[in-house]
Amino acid sequence: MPPTVEDRLLDILEAIADVERILFAKTLEQFTADQMLRLATERLLEIVCEASRNLPDSVKQDAPDINWRKMVDFANRLRHAYHATDVVAVWEIIEKHLPPLKSFVEGRIRR
């Protein structure tokens, strides 16, 4: 049976929680210097993006402030242009874009 909307939302929430856990108390400098940490984080972000890509438009319409298209584009960059991944851009996504996504997903799950 294919994943449900709830499955996708839980995948997003779990991947964000994992990102938060592995980056707890880390600085950008530590993140930049630790290749394995970056690779693990990028994989978790791929999961977030892929699960988000598969949410129905009716769900995404409830969060117009989230740039769903940019998430798909970012995932494509991680998969296909991995050699050109900008560490600072990844850090910015983690700092600025994951918190609102997490809040939205938590709210959807509570419903």
C-alpha positions as CSV (number, residue, x, y, z in Angstrom):
1,M,0.0,0.0,0.0
2,P,1.4,3.4,-0.9
3,P,2.2,5.9,1.9
4,T,-0.7,8.0,3.1
5,V,-0.6,11.8,3.7
6,E,-0.1,11.1,7.4
7,D,2.8,8.8,6.6
8,R,4.4,11.6,4.5
9,L,3.8,14.1,7.3
10,L,5.4,11.8,9.9
11,D,8.4,11.2,7.6
12,I,8.9,15.0,7.4
13,L,8.6,15.4,11.1
14,E,10.9,12.5,11.9
15,A,13.6,13.7,9.5
16,I,13.4,17.3,10.9
17,A,13.7,15.8,14.4
18,D,16.8,13.9,13.3
19,V,18.3,17.0,11.8
20,E,17.6,18.9,15.1
21,R,19.2,16.1,17.1
22,I,22.4,15.7,15.1
23,L,22.9,19.5,14.8
24,F,22.1,20.3,18.4
25,A,24.6,22.9,19.7
26,K,26.5,22.8,16.5
27,T,27.8,25.9,14.8
28,L,28.1,26.6,11.1
29,E,31.8,26.2,11.4
30,Q,31.5,22.7,13.0
31,F,28.9,21.8,10.3
32,T,31.2,23.0,7.5
33,A,34.2,21.1,8.9
34,D,32.3,17.7,9.4
35,Q,31.7,16.0,6.1
36,M,29.8,13.1,7.6
37,L,27.5,15.4,9.5
38,R,26.8,17.4,6.3
39,L,26.1,14.2,4.3
40,A,23.8,12.9,7.0
41,T,22.0,16.2,7.1
42,E,21.7,16.5,3.4
43,R,20.2,13.0,3.3
44,L,17.6,13.9,5.9
45,L,16.8,17.1,3.9
46,E,16.3,14.9,0.8
47,I,13.7,12.9,2.8
48,V,11.9,16.0,3.9
49,C,11.8,17.3,0.3
50,E,10.7,14.0,-1.2
51,A,8.0,13.5,1.3
52,S,6.8,17.1,0.8
53,R,6.8,16.7,-3.0
54,N,4.4,13.9,-2.6
55,L,1.9,15.8,-0.4
56,P,-1.3,16.6,-2.3
57,D,-1.8,20.2,-3.4
58,S,-4.8,20.5,-1.0
59,V,-2.4,20.1,1.9
60,K,0.2,22.5,0.5
61,Q,-2.5,25.1,0.0
62,D,-2.9,25.3,3.8
63,A,0.7,26.6,4.0
64,P,1.1,29.2,1.3
65,D,4.2,30.7,3.0
66,I,6.2,27.5,2.4
67,N,7.9,27.5,-0.9
68,W,7.1,24.0,-2.0
69,R,8.6,24.4,-5.4
70,K,11.9,25.5,-3.9
71,M,12.0,22.4,-1.8
72,V,11.7,20.2,-4.9
73,D,14.4,22.2,-6.6
74,F,16.7,21.9,-3.6
75,A,16.2,18.1,-3.5
76,N,17.1,17.9,-7.1
77,R,20.3,19.9,-6.4
78,L,21.2,17.5,-3.6
79,R,20.6,14.5,-5.8
80,H,22.0,15.7,-9.1
81,A,24.4,18.6,-8.4
82,Y,25.7,17.3,-5.1
83,H,29.2,18.5,-6.0
84,A,28.0,22.1,-6.0
85,T,26.1,22.0,-2.7
86,D,26.6,25.3,-0.8
87,V,27.1,24.6,2.9
88,V,26.0,28.0,3.9
89,A,22.8,27.6,1.9
90,V,22.1,24.3,3.5
91,W,22.6,25.9,7.0
92,E,20.3,28.7,6.1
93,I,17.6,26.2,5.0
94,I,18.0,24.4,8.4
95,E,17.9,27.7,10.4
96,K,15.1,29.6,8.5
97,H,13.0,27.1,6.5
98,L,12.7,24.0,8.6
99,P,11.1,25.6,11.7
100,P,8.0,26.9,9.8
101,L,7.7,23.5,8.0
102,K,7.9,21.7,11.3
103,S,5.2,23.9,12.8
104,F,2.9,23.3,9.8
105,V,3.4,19.6,9.9
106,E,2.9,19.4,13.6
107,G,-0.4,21.3,13.2
108,R,-1.6,19.0,10.4
109,I,-0.8,15.9,12.4
110,R,-2.7,17.2,15.4
111,R,-5.9,17.6,13.3
